[in-house]
Amino acid sequence: MSVRNNPLTSREEKHLEDLIEQRVSDHKPLQYILGTQPFCELDIVTRPPVLIPRWETEEWTDKTIRLLYPHLAKKEEKMRILDICTGTGCIALALSSQLPKDSVEIIGLDISEEAIELANHNLKVHQRKLKNPVRFQQGDVFDYSPSDKVHMIVSNPPYVTRDEYEGLDPDVKNWEDMRALVADDQGTMVHKRIIEICKEHCQAFAADVPKVLMEIGGSHQVEPLTRTLKNNQLTNIQVWKDLAGKDRVIAAQ
């Protein structure tokens, strides 16, 4: 076996064969094999069972950065952002690295000890690229209340139903933490808790800046979440579509 006419050593051949075996037979995700996933100009370290960052999440994170940047560039007050279900820390670290220097403070929360360990590792890896402080803490969203007011909650919470989970590919089901994927109440249970936290602890930062941005699984979740947002006195509800034309984010003030 050779690559571009450069012969591989027997050790290299064996290593390559092992990697192929992991992908083909074990259905190990390529991102876990390679150990990183690009996300908003950062190479986020990945390891099982922490949820792998998806392109859909990267897309709306980039849109959020572009939405916030002009407000933060001209405002002296620091914006406080809470990233719930932070996973690898990809959203929090992307916001920190691309928003104006010293304009935001970000907290990332996750129930998983493995996720918080990995998020803190990614924090160290990318420390020199960060322009704003980030800290990660382990906690259950259903028992959590921020110690201070926040201006925005961002989240990629679990939104897959239990029935949908049974149909997922083995490279997802066999490797990624089920807690990061599946939620009760038709996939909206965590969203509804986030909305409660937003009602109690979020204060407006600017007239056209949402208080909450949450990734969703599609149009079937828009109506129940819209109803919950309205019941919690949140307004200006918007749905962002992804590049595939699918309802991907629900936002509100």
Secondary structure, DSSP 8 states (H G I E B T S, - for coil): -EETTEE--HHHHHHHHHHHHHHHTS---HHHHHSEEEETTEEEE--TTS----HHHHHHHHHHHHHHHHHHHH--S-EEEEEES-TTSHHHHHHHHHS-TTSEEEEEEES-HHHHHHHHHHHHHTGGG--S-EEEEE--GGG---SS-BSEEEE----B-HHHHHTS-HHHHTTS-GGGTB-HHHHTHHHHHHHHHHHHHB--SSTTS-SEEEE-SSGGGHHHHHHHHHHTT--S-EEEE-TTS-EEEEEE-
